[in-house]
Amino acid sequence: MRQVSCRLARDQRGATIIEFAIVAPVMMTLLMGLGDLLYQAYLQSILDGAMQKAGRDSALELNVTNGDALDDKVETMVKNIAKNAEFTSQRRSYSSFALVKPENFTDGNGNGTRDAGECYDDVNGNKQWDADPGRASQGGANDVTKYTMSVTYPRIFPVARMFGWSAKAQISATTLLKNQPYKTQTIATIKQVCT
């Protein structure tokens, strides 16, 4: 009996299959996670390129009112890779690059927040302080347009669900371009409001 157990202890046959059974699930999980990340990076690069092209096209005079058609082109390029993707787009226009930020305000009490009674520059003329004073449009001649597209798509591997994450992932791209000067730009006077 002792000889049999010594012989079994030295026997290496079948060890490889047991090691593979231990390592394979971890290796497959890592490979699927890496595949998911690479897919997201590829999809992001497709979206970035499509957004740059659509942004340049939308800055031309003949496309100023064609925003939906340009959105469709971006969606078509991304849907070639992510079939069941959902899209959300937004265009905000500003008179200049310097105005693509929250409206300036005088912080009287030094708390870093605009409080009632503190003066602010009403960039968009809506008589209230805005963290984003852009107008929801492509804008006009010489305006700056901030074009954003968000894409929600189903993950291609189930690894995320194993960790309790969502089965869908989201990416977005933003481009900031100046419209062509095809006519005289209309610039509203910025008024300081103290209410």
C-alpha positions in Angstrom: 0.0 0.0 0.0 2.9 2.3 0.9 4.4 1.8 -2.5 1.2 2.7 -4.3 0.8 6.0 -2.5 4.4 6.9 -3.2 4.0 6.1 -6.8 0.8 8.3 -6.9 2.6 11.2 -5.3 5.3 11.1 -7.9 2.9 10.6 -10.8 2.6 13.9 -12.9 0.1 12.6 -15.5 -3.1 14.7 -15.5 -1.5 17.6 -13.6 -1.7 19.9 -16.7 -5.4 19.5 -17.1 -6.0 20.4 -13.4 -3.7 23.5 -13.7 -5.6 24.5 -16.9 -9.0 24.0 -15.1 -7.8 26.4 -12.4 -6.2 29.0 -14.7 -8.7 28.9 -17.6 -11.6 30.8 -16.0 -9.4 33.6 -14.7 -7.7 33.8 -18.1 -11.0 33.9 -20.0 -12.4 36.5 -17.7 -9.3 38.7 -18.3 -9.5 38.2 -22.0 -13.2 39.1 -22.2 -12.6 42.2 -20.0 -9.7 43.2 -22.3 -11.9 42.6 -25.3 -14.6 44.8 -23.8 -12.1 47.6 -23.2 -10.6 47.3 -26.7 -14.1 47.4 -28.2 -14.9 50.6 -26.2 -11.7 52.2 -27.3 -12.4 51.3 -31.0 -16.0 52.6 -30.7 -14.7 55.8 -29.1 -12.3 56.4 -31.9 -15.0 55.9 -34.5 -17.3 58.3 -32.6 -14.5 60.9 -32.3 -13.8 60.8 -36.1 -17.5 60.9 -37.0 -18.0 63.9 -34.6 -15.1 65.8 -36.1 -16.4 65.3 -39.6 -20.0 66.3 -38.6 -18.7 69.3 -36.7 -16.7 70.6 -39.6 -19.7 70.0 -41.9 -22.1 71.8 -39.6 -19.9 74.9 -39.5 -20.6 75.5 -43.2 -23.4 77.9 -44.2 -25.2 75.3 -46.3 -25.5 72.9 -43.3 -26.4 75.3 -40.5 -30.0 74.0 -40.5 -29.1 70.4 -41.4 -28.2 69.2 -37.8 -30.5 66.2 -37.9 -29.0 64.9 -41.2 -25.5 65.3 -39.7 -26.5 63.5 -36.6 -27.8 60.6 -38.8 -24.4 60.4 -40.5 -22.7 60.1 -37.1 -25.2 57.5 -36.0 -24.7 55.5 -39.2 -21.0 55.3 -38.7 -21.2 54.2 -35.1 -24.0 51.7 -35.9 -21.7 49.9 -38.3 -19.9 48.8 -35.2 -22.5 48.9 -32.4 -25.8 47.8 -33.9 -28.1 48.4 -30.9 -26.7 51.7 -29.8 -28.8 54.6 -28.6 -27.8 58.2 -29.3 -28.3 61.6 -27.7 -27.0 64.7 -29.3 -26.8 68.3 -28.2 -25.7 71.6 -29.9 -25.1 74.8 -27.9 -23.9 78.0 -29.5 -21.9 80.9 -28.1 -20.8 84.2 -29.5 -17.1 83.4 -28.9 -14.8 80.7 -27.4 -14.3 82.9 -24.3 -18.0 82.5 -23.4 -18.0 78.7 -23.3 -18.0 78.7 -19.5 -20.3 79.6 -16.6 -21.4 83.2 -16.5 -19.1 85.4 -14.4 -20.4 86.6 -11.1 -19.2 88.7 -8.2 -18.7 86.3 -5.3 -19.5 88.8 -2.4 -19.3 86.3 0.4 -16.4 84.2 -1.0 -18.2 80.8 -0.9 -17.5 80.0 -4.6 -21.3 79.8 -5.4 -23.5 82.4 -7.0 -26.0 83.4 -4.4 -29.1 85.7 -4.7 -28.2 89.3 -4.8 -24.7 88.8 -6.2 -24.1 90.5 -9.6 -23.5 88.4 -12.7 -22.9 88.9 -16.4 -26.1 87.8 -18.3 -24.4 86.5 -21.4 -27.5 84.9 -23.0 -30.0 87.6 -21.9 -32.4 85.3 -20.1 -32.2 87.3 -16.8 -30.9 84.4 -14.7 -27.4 83.1 -13.9 -26.4 80.1 -16.0 -23.6 77.5 -15.5 -23.9 77.0 -19.3 -25.0 80.2 -21.0 -25.1 78.6 -24.5 -28.2 78.7 -26.7 -29.6 75.3 -27.7 -28.9 75.7 -31.5 -26.2 75.5 -34.1 -25.9 79.3 -33.9 -25.3 81.7 -36.8 -22.3 83.2 -38.7 -19.1 83.3 -36.7 -20.7 81.7 -33.6 -18.9 78.9 -31.7 -20.8 75.6 -31.5 -20.3 72.9 -28.9 -21.5 69.7 -30.4 -21.9 66.7 -28.1 -23.0 63.1 -29.0 -23.5 60.4 -26.3 -23.8 56.8 -27.2 -25.2 54.0 -25.0 -24.4 50.5 -26.3 -24.7 46.9 -25.0 -21.4 45.4 -23.8 -20.2 42.6 -26.0 -19.1 40.3 -23.2 -20.9 39.5 -19.9 -17.9 40.3 -17.7 -19.3 43.5 -16.4 -22.4 41.8 -15.1 -20.2 39.4 -13.1 -19.0 42.5 -11.1 -22.5 43.9 -10.8 -21.9 46.6 -13.4 -24.5 47.6 -16.1 -24.9 45.5 -19.2 -24.7 48.8 -21.2 -21.8 51.2 -21.5 -21.8 54.9 -22.4 -19.3 56.9 -24.3 -19.5 60.5 -25.6 -17.6 62.9 -27.8 -17.6 66.7 -27.9 -16.2 69.0 -30.5 -16.0 72.8 -30.4 -15.9 74.6 -33.7 -16.5 78.1 -35.1 -19.1 78.6 -37.8 -18.0 80.1 -41.1 -18.3 83.9 -41.4 -20.9 83.7 -44.1 -22.6 87.0 -43.0 -22.3 89.5 -40.2 -22.5 88.0 -36.7 -25.2 89.2 -34.4 -23.7 89.7 -30.9 -25.9 90.5 -28.0 -24.6 93.1 -25.4 -23.7 91.4 -22.2 -25.4 93.1 -19.3 -24.5 92.9 -15.6 -27.5 91.9 -13.5 -27.6 92.3 -9.7 -30.6 90.4 -8.3 
